[in-house]
Amino acid sequence: MRAGSSVKNAFSALAWLSFYVLFCIAPLLLALGHPSSTGRSFLIDFSVALGFVGLSMLAFQFVLIARFKVVAAPFGIDALLKFHIQITFVGLIFVVAHPVLLFIADAQYLALLNPVTALWRARFAVLSVLALLVLIGLSVWRKRLRLRYEVWKLTHGLIAVAVVLFGLLHASLVGYFVTGTLRHLLFEGYIGILIFLLVWVRLISPLMRLRRPWRVVEVKPERGNATTLVIAPVGHDGFRFKPGQFGWIAIGRSPFSITQHPFSFSSAADTQPGGSISMTIKVAGDFTETISRVEAGTRVYVDGPHGVFSMDQRQGPGYVLVAGGVGVTPMYSMLLTMLVREDVRPVTLFYASATWEDVVLREELEQLSDRMPNFNLIHVIGTPPPDWDGEVGRISVEMLERRLPAQYRRYEFLICGSTPMMDAMEEALAQVGVPYSQVSSERFDMI
């Protein structure tokens, strides 16, 4: 990444982080001027503060998942989604601590748990907490419950709205810290932001995609139980993307549909206006099992490009790419782009696969290896065929020390694969002396 862009991204990241903190503590800042009530203990006020901060954090979750490129640019959308998951648990702690501390401060508050006699402000609080617990439970145990992704996505969105809405109603009816003009403006501003985000995600953004449809022009079966979809823009120029980026797609559905899925582009970047793009998709669930049956001419809607996982974001004298399984697709896009750009910087690809037949884009990579003298392709096969004379097992520290180029400590490293594989590789690269600042990875398992 150029120095100017790096500094710009750093300032942008700092600005968004500052805004996030301010958003979360804004109710407390306004509460500083609120006259303290006689007889209210510090513990009660502290519990109210935790409740406000927790509710603010949960409300901001809608910003994190709205796919605003200006928000994601400094961090990467995969990092935002990971933060979205992690901060939910922090918000849960704050929200649950609010009533628990109230009960500790005064046992009379326990009466608010009675749904028959409790006031509506208490009922809304209980409903908000219960909805949050259900939301987290369904997310954590989705696979164990065998809940289809489409069903989970719909229920996740509806329950999330209920969590924040019930929480805001509770705060409004209680009235503590929510009185006064500025406080009303803040409270109503939170509701306005929530409404805007819902309208943006469910109406405005889909309408924009509706005006820019794509269609499938080719469906190519690949090794490793994968399929490449080649899509072309219809009535517009498409878009340019950086090698390694990805997009959310809705295939054969309206852009207003709940279910969309993220996949990396596997074609060369720098697409000419009106040019087609490709996505190579491996079977990994209900939706991906249908990809091979998609017919040419099928209408597709694309939300993209997204992501900062790209060689264009990390300029260096050379590159080392590490891929596992279908994680090779963004790497293939980078390699194709280097070929088109006549980029002669050295690049090494460590590609780990379970078997030789599972090597996605195997022939295409071999062709690139023949055409690019600067490209060193290293296959690592878990269970190799009898006549295999290449690397076997997993990518290890010992293998890296043997096969990395001499000047590898100056190179940029990009990793894409399963979470365990990427965790292991980040640790292995640290052991062979690769600076952490020169390692980039992209994870989709949180989506």
C-alpha positions as CSV (number, residue, x, y, z in Angstrom):
1,M,0.0,0.0,0.0
2,R,1.3,3.4,-0.8
3,A,2.4,5.5,2.2
4,G,-0.2,8.2,1.5
5,S,-3.0,5.6,1.3
6,S,-1.7,3.9,4.5
7,V,-1.8,7.2,6.4
8,K,-5.2,8.0,5.1
9,N,-6.6,4.6,6.2
10,A,-5.0,5.0,9.6
11,F,-6.7,8.4,10.1
12,S,-10.0,7.0,8.8
13,A,-9.8,4.0,11.2
14,L,-9.0,6.3,14.1
15,A,-11.9,8.6,13.2
16,W,-14.4,5.7,13.0
17,L,-13.2,4.2,16.2
18,S,-13.6,7.6,17.9
19,F,-17.1,7.9,16.5
20,Y,-17.9,4.4,17.8
21,V,-16.8,5.2,21.3
22,L,-18.6,8.5,21.3
23,F,-21.8,6.9,20.0
24,C,-21.7,4.3,22.8
25,I,-21.1,6.7,25.6
26,A,-23.1,9.7,24.3
27,P,-26.0,8.9,26.7
28,L,-23.6,9.0,29.7
29,L,-22.1,12.4,28.6
30,L,-25.6,13.9,28.5
31,A,-26.4,12.3,31.8
32,L,-23.6,14.2,33.5
33,G,-25.9,17.2,33.7
34,H,-28.8,15.2,35.0
35,P,-29.7,16.0,38.6
36,S,-29.1,13.0,40.8
37,S,-32.1,11.6,42.6
38,T,-32.2,11.6,46.3
39,G,-31.7,8.1,47.7
40,R,-30.4,6.5,44.5
41,S,-27.2,4.6,45.2
42,F,-24.1,4.6,43.1
43,L,-24.8,0.9,42.2
44,I,-28.2,1.8,40.7
45,D,-26.7,4.7,38.7
46,F,-23.9,2.5,37.5
47,S,-26.3,-0.2,36.4
48,V,-28.3,2.3,34.4
49,A,-25.0,3.5,32.8
50,L,-24.1,-0.1,31.8
51,G,-27.6,-0.5,30.3
52,F,-27.3,2.6,28.2
53,V,-23.8,1.7,26.9
54,G,-24.9,-1.8,26.2
55,L,-28.0,-0.7,24.3
56,S,-25.8,1.8,22.3
57,M,-23.4,-0.9,21.3
58,L,-26.2,-3.2,20.1
59,A,-27.8,-0.3,18.2
60,F,-24.4,0.3,16.4
61,Q,-24.4,-3.3,15.2
62,F,-26.7,-2.3,12.4
63,V,-24.0,0.0,11.1
64,L,-21.3,-2.7,11.2
65,I,-23.4,-5.1,9.0
66,A,-24.8,-2.5,6.5
67,R,-21.9,-3.0,4.1
68,F,-21.0,0.7,4.0
69,K,-17.8,0.8,2.0
70,V,-16.7,4.0,3.7
71,V,-16.9,2.3,7.1
72,A,-15.3,-1.0,5.9
73,A,-12.4,0.6,3.9
74,P,-9.9,1.1,6.8
75,F,-10.6,-2.3,8.4
76,G,-11.9,-4.8,5.8
77,I,-15.5,-6.0,6.0
78,D,-14.4,-9.4,7.3
79,A,-12.8,-7.7,10.3
80,L,-16.0,-5.7,10.8
81,L,-18.1,-8.9,10.8
82,K,-15.7,-10.5,13.3
83,F,-15.9,-7.4,15.5
84,H,-19.7,-7.5,15.1
85,I,-19.7,-11.0,16.6
86,Q,-17.3,-10.3,19.4
87,I,-18.8,-7.0,20.5
88,T,-22.2,-8.7,20.8
89,F,-21.0,-10.7,23.8
90,V,-19.6,-7.5,25.4
91,G,-23.0,-5.8,24.8
92,L,-24.7,-8.9,26.4
93,I,-22.6,-8.6,29.5
94,F,-23.4,-4.9,29.9
95,V,-27.2,-5.4,29.2
96,V,-27.4,-8.4,31.6
97,A,-25.4,-6.6,34.3
98,H,-27.9,-3.8,34.3
99,P,-30.8,-5.7,35.9
100,V,-28.5,-7.9,38.0
101,L,-26.9,-4.9,39.7
102,L,-30.4,-3.5,40.3
103,F,-31.4,-6.7,42.0
104,I,-28.3,-6.5,44.2
105,A,-28.9,-2.9,45.1
106,D,-32.5,-3.4,46.0
107,A,-34.3,-6.7,46.1
108,Q,-37.6,-4.9,45.5
109,Y,-36.6,-4.7,41.8
110,L,-37.2,-8.4,41.6
111,A,-40.9,-7.7,41.4
112,L,-40.3,-6.3,37.9
113,L,-39.7,-9.8,36.6
114,N,-43.4,-10.7,37.2
115,P,-45.0,-10.4,33.8
116,V,-48.5,-10.1,35.3
117,T,-47.9,-7.2,37.7
118,A,-44.8,-5.5,36.2
119,L,-45.1,-2.2,34.3
120,W,-44.7,-2.2,30.6
121,R,-41.3,-0.6,30.9
122,A,-40.1,-3.6,32.8
123,R,-41.7,-6.0,30.4
124,F,-39.9,-4.4,27.5
125,A,-36.6,-4.7,29.3
126,V,-37.2,-8.4,29.9
127,L,-38.3,-9.0,26.3
128,S,-35.1,-7.2,25.1
129,V,-32.8,-9.3,27.2
130,L,-34.6,-12.6,26.3
131,A,-34.5,-11.7,22.6
132,L,-30.8,-11.0,22.8
133,L,-30.2,-14.4,24.5
134,V,-32.2,-16.1,21.8
135,L,-30.3,-14.2,19.0
136,I,-26.9,-15.2,20.4
137,G,-28.0,-18.8,21.1
138,L,-29.3,-19.3,17.6
139,S,-26.1,-17.9,16.2
140,V,-23.7,-19.9,18.3
141,W,-25.6,-23.2,17.9
142,R,-27.0,-22.7,14.4
143,K,-25.1,-25.7,13.0
144,R,-25.9,-27.9,15.9
145,L,-29.6,-27.0,15.5
146,R,-29.3,-27.7,11.8
147,L,-30.9,-24.3,11.1
148,R,-30.8,-23.4,7.5
149,Y,-28.7,-20.3,6.7
150,E,-31.6,-18.6,5.0
151,V,-33.9,-19.2,8.0
152,W,-31.2,-18.1,10.4
153,K,-30.5,-14.9,8.4
154,L,-34.2,-13.9,8.4
155,T,-34.7,-14.6,12.1
156,H,-31.4,-13.0,13.1
157,G,-32.4,-9.7,11.5
158,L,-35.9,-9.7,13.0
159,I,-34.8,-10.6,16.5
160,A,-32.0,-8.0,16.3
161,V,-34.5,-5.3,15.5
162,A,-36.7,-6.5,18.4
163,V,-33.7,-6.4,20.8
164,V,-33.0,-2.7,20.1
165,L,-36.6,-1.7,19.8
166,F,-37.6,-3.2,23.1
167,G,-34.5,-1.7,24.7
168,L,-35.3,1.8,23.4
169,L,-38.9,1.5,24.6
170,H,-37.8,0.5,28.0
171,A,-35.4,3.4,28.3
172,S,-38.1,5.8,27.1
173,L,-40.7,4.7,29.5
174,V,-38.3,4.7,32.4
175,G,-37.4,8.3,31.5
176,Y,-34.3,8.4,33.7
177,F,-31.5,10.2,31.7
178,V,-33.9,10.5,28.8
179,T,-35.6,13.8,29.8
180,G,-34.7,17.2,28.5
181,T,-34.4,18.5,24.9
182,L,-30.9,17.3,24.1
183,R,-31.6,13.9,25.6
184,H,-34.8,13.6,23.6
185,L,-32.9,14.5,20.5
186,L,-30.3,11.8,21.3
187,F,-32.9,9.2,21.9
188,E,-34.9,10.1,18.8
189,G,-31.7,10.2,16.9
190,Y,-31.0,6.6,17.8
191,I,-34.4,5.6,16.6
192,G,-33.9,7.6,13.4
193,I,-30.5,5.9,12.7
194,L,-32.1,2.5,13.2
195,I,-34.9,3.3,10.8
196,F,-32.5,4.7,8.3
197,L,-30.3,1.6,8.4
198,L,-33.3,-0.7,8.0
199,V,-34.5,1.4,5.0
200,W,-31.0,1.4,3.5
201,V,-30.4,-2.3,3.9
202,R,-33.8,-3.5,2.9
203,L,-34.9,-0.8,0.3
204,I,-32.3,1.7,-1.0
205,S,-29.4,-0.7,-1.4
206,P,-31.5,-3.4,-3.1
207,L,-33.1,-0.8,-5.4
208,M,-29.6,0.3,-6.5
209,R,-28.7,-3.3,-7.3
210,L,-32.0,-3.8,-9.1
211,R,-30.9,-1.2,-11.6
212,R,-27.6,-3.0,-12.3
213,P,-28.4,-6.6,-13.0
214,W,-26.0,-9.3,-14.2
215,R,-26.6,-12.6,-16.0
216,V,-24.8,-15.9,-16.0
217,V,-23.0,-16.4,-19.3
218,E,-21.1,-19.6,-18.4
219,V,-21.1,-22.4,-15.7
220,K,-17.8,-24.3,-15.6
221,P,-17.4,-27.4,-13.4
222,E,-14.1,-27.4,-11.5
223,R,-12.1,-30.0,-9.5
224,G,-12.6,-30.2,-5.8
225,N,-16.4,-30.1,-6.1
226,A,-16.4,-26.5,-7.2
227,T,-18.0,-24.5,-9.9
228,T,-17.0,-21.3,-11.7
229,L,-19.8,-18.8,-12.5
230,V,-19.0,-16.3,-15.2
231,I,-21.3,-13.4,-15.1
232,A,-21.7,-10.3,-17.3
233,P,-23.4,-6.9,-16.6
234,V,-26.7,-6.2,-18.3
235,G,-27.3,-2.7,-19.4
236,H,-24.4,-1.2,-17.5
237,D,-20.6,-1.2,-17.4
238,G,-20.2,-3.5,-14.4
239,F,-17.5,-2.5,-12.0
240,R,-13.7,-2.7,-11.5
241,F,-12.3,-4.5,-8.5
242,K,-9.0,-5.1,-6.8
243,P,-7.5,-8.6,-7.1
244,G,-8.6,-10.5,-4.0
245,Q,-11.8,-8.7,-3.4
246,F,-15.3,-10.3,-3.2
247,G,-19.0,-9.6,-3.6
248,W,-22.3,-10.7,-2.2
249,I,-24.5,-12.4,-4.8
250,A,-28.2,-13.3,-5.2
251,I,-28.6,-15.8,-7.9
252,G,-32.0,-16.1,-9.6
253,R,-33.6,-14.0,-6.8
254,S,-34.7,-10.5,-6.3
255,P,-32.1,-8.2,-4.8
256,F,-34.6,-7.7,-2.0
257,S,-34.3,-11.3,-1.0
258,I,-33.0,-11.9,2.6
259,T,-30.4,-14.4,1.5
260,Q,-27.2,-13.3,-0.2
261,H,-23.8,-15.0,-0.1
262,P,-20.2,-13.7,-0.3
263,F,-17.7,-15.2,-2.7
264,S,-14.3,-14.0,-3.9
265,F,-13.8,-13.0,-7.5
266,S,-11.6,-15.5,-9.4
267,S,-11.0,-13.5,-12.6
268,A,-8.4,-10.9,-13.3
269,A,-9.0,-7.4,-11.9
270,D,-8.9,-4.2,-14.0
271,T,-12.0,-5.4,-15.8
272,Q,-12.9,-3.4,-18.9
273,P,-16.3,-1.6,-18.9
274,G,-18.9,-4.2,-19.7
275,G,-16.5,-7.0,-19.1
276,S,-17.5,-10.3,-17.3
277,I,-16.2,-11.4,-13.9
278,S,-15.9,-14.9,-12.4
279,M,-16.6,-16.5,-9.0
280,T,-15.4,-20.0,-8.2
281,I,-17.6,-21.6,-5.6
282,K,-17.1,-24.8,-3.7
283,V,-19.9,-26.9,-2.3
284,A,-20.1,-26.2,1.4
285,G,-23.8,-26.1,2.3
286,D,-27.4,-25.9,1.0
287,F,-26.9,-22.9,-1.3
288,T,-23.6,-23.9,-2.8
289,E,-24.9,-27.3,-3.7
290,T,-27.2,-25.6,-6.2
291,I,-24.5,-23.6,-8.0
292,S,-23.6,-26.4,-10.5
293,R,-27.3,-26.5,-11.6
294,V,-27.5,-22.8,-12.4
295,E,-28.3,-22.2,-16.1
296,A,-26.8,-19.7,-18.5
297,G,-29.0,-16.6,-18.7
298,T,-30.0,-16.7,-15.0
299,R,-30.3,-13.2,-13.5
300,V,-27.8,-12.3,-10.8
301,Y,-27.4,-9.3,-8.5
302,V,-24.0,-8.4,-7.1
303,D,-23.2,-6.2,-4.1
304,G,-19.6,-5.3,-4.4
305,P,-16.7,-5.1,-4.7
306,H,-15.8,-5.4,-1.0
307,G,-12.7,-6.2,1.0
308,V,-9.2,-5.0,1.6
309,F,-7.6,-8.4,1.2
310,S,-5.6,-7.6,-2.0
311,M,-2.1,-7.3,-3.2
312,D,-3.0,-3.8,-4.3
313,Q,-3.4,-2.9,-0.7
314,R,0.0,-4.3,0.3
315,Q,2.7,-3.2,-2.1
316,G,6.0,-5.1,-1.7
317,P,9.0,-6.3,-3.7
318,G,7.4,-9.8,-3.8
319,Y,4.6,-11.9,-2.5
320,V,4.0,-15.2,-0.8
321,L,0.5,-16.5,-1.0
322,V,-0.8,-19.3,1.2
323,A,-4.1,-21.0,0.3
324,G,-6.1,-23.9,1.6
325,G,-8.9,-25.4,-0.5
326,V,-11.2,-22.9,-2.2
327,G,-9.2,-20.2,-0.5
328,V,-7.1,-20.3,-3.6
329,T,-9.7,-18.3,-5.6
330,P,-8.6,-14.8,-4.5
331,M,-5.0,-15.9,-5.0
332,Y,-5.8,-17.0,-8.5
333,S,-7.3,-13.5,-9.2
334,M,-4.1,-11.9,-8.0
335,L,-2.0,-14.2,-10.1
336,L,-4.1,-13.6,-13.2
337,T,-3.9,-9.8,-12.6
338,M,-0.1,-10.0,-12.3
339,L,0.0,-11.8,-15.7
340,V,-2.3,-9.2,-17.3
341,R,-0.3,-6.3,-15.9
342,E,3.0,-7.9,-16.8
343,D,4.0,-7.7,-13.2
344,V,7.3,-9.5,-12.9
345,R,7.7,-9.3,-9.1
346,P,8.4,-12.8,-7.6
347,V,5.4,-14.6,-6.2
348,T,5.2,-18.0,-4.5
349,L,2.0,-19.9,-3.8
350,F,1.8,-22.6,-1.1
351,Y,-1.5,-24.4,-1.9
352,A,-2.7,-27.0,0.6
353,S,-5.3,-29.6,-0.6
354,A,-6.7,-32.8,0.9
355,T,-6.0,-34.8,-2.2
356,W,-4.7,-34.2,-5.7
357,E,-8.2,-34.4,-7.1
358,D,-9.3,-31.7,-4.6
359,V,-7.0,-29.1,-6.1
360,V,-9.4,-26.3,-7.3
361,L,-8.2,-24.6,-10.5
362,R,-5.4,-27.1,-10.9
363,E,-4.9,-26.9,-14.6
364,E,-5.3,-23.1,-14.6
365,L,-2.6,-22.7,-12.0
366,E,-0.3,-25.0,-14.0
367,Q,-0.8,-22.9,-17.1
368,L,0.0,-19.8,-15.1
369,S,3.2,-21.5,-13.8
370,D,4.2,-22.1,-17.4
371,R,3.5,-18.6,-18.5
372,M,4.9,-16.7,-15.5
373,P,8.6,-17.3,-14.9
374,N,8.3,-15.2,-11.7
375,F,5.7,-17.6,-10.3
376,N,6.7,-20.5,-8.0
377,L,3.8,-23.0,-7.4
378,I,4.1,-25.4,-4.5
379,H,1.3,-27.9,-4.0
380,V,1.0,-29.5,-0.5
381,I,-1.2,-32.6,-0.6
382,G,-2.6,-34.2,2.6
383,T,-3.2,-37.7,1.0
384,P,-1.1,-37.8,-2.2
385,P,-1.4,-40.3,-5.0
386,P,1.1,-43.2,-5.1
387,D,3.5,-41.5,-7.6
388,W,3.5,-38.1,-5.9
389,D,6.9,-36.6,-5.4
390,G,5.9,-33.1,-4.0
391,E,5.2,-31.8,-0.6
392,V,3.0,-33.9,1.7
393,G,0.9,-33.3,4.8
394,R,0.5,-29.8,6.0
395,I,2.4,-26.6,5.6
396,S,4.9,-26.6,8.4
397,V,7.6,-24.4,9.8
398,E,10.2,-26.8,8.4
399,M,8.6,-26.7,5.0
400,L,8.5,-22.9,5.0
401,E,12.2,-22.8,5.9
402,R,13.0,-25.1,3.0
403,R,10.8,-23.5,0.3
404,L,10.5,-19.8,1.0
405,P,12.5,-17.5,-1.3
406,A,15.7,-16.1,0.1
407,Q,14.4,-12.6,0.6
408,Y,11.0,-13.7,2.0
409,R,11.3,-11.4,5.1
410,R,10.9,-8.4,2.8
411,Y,7.8,-9.9,1.0
412,E,4.1,-9.4,1.7
413,F,2.2,-12.5,2.8
414,L,-1.5,-13.2,2.1
415,I,-3.3,-16.1,3.6
416,C,-6.8,-17.5,2.8
417,G,-8.3,-20.8,4.0
418,S,-10.1,-22.4,6.9
419,T,-9.8,-20.7,10.3
420,P,-7.6,-23.4,11.8
421,M,-5.3,-23.4,8.8
422,M,-4.9,-19.6,8.9
423,D,-4.3,-19.6,12.6
424,A,-1.6,-22.2,12.2
425,M,0.0,-20.3,9.3
426,E,0.1,-17.0,11.1
427,E,1.9,-18.7,14.0
428,A,4.3,-20.6,11.6
429,L,5.2,-17.4,9.8
430,A,6.0,-15.7,13.0
431,Q,8.3,-18.5,13.9
432,V,10.3,-18.1,10.7
433,G,10.7,-14.4,11.3
434,V,8.0,-12.8,9.1
435,P,6.9,-9.5,10.6
436,Y,3.2,-9.4,11.7
437,S,2.7,-6.2,9.7
438,Q,3.5,-8.1,6.5
439,V,0.8,-10.7,7.0
440,S,-2.7,-10.3,5.8
441,S,-5.6,-12.9,6.0
442,E,-9.2,-13.0,5.2
443,R,-11.9,-15.1,7.0
444,F,-15.4,-15.8,6.0
445,D,-16.4,-18.4,8.6
446,M,-18.1,-15.7,10.7
447,I,-20.7,-14.9,7.9
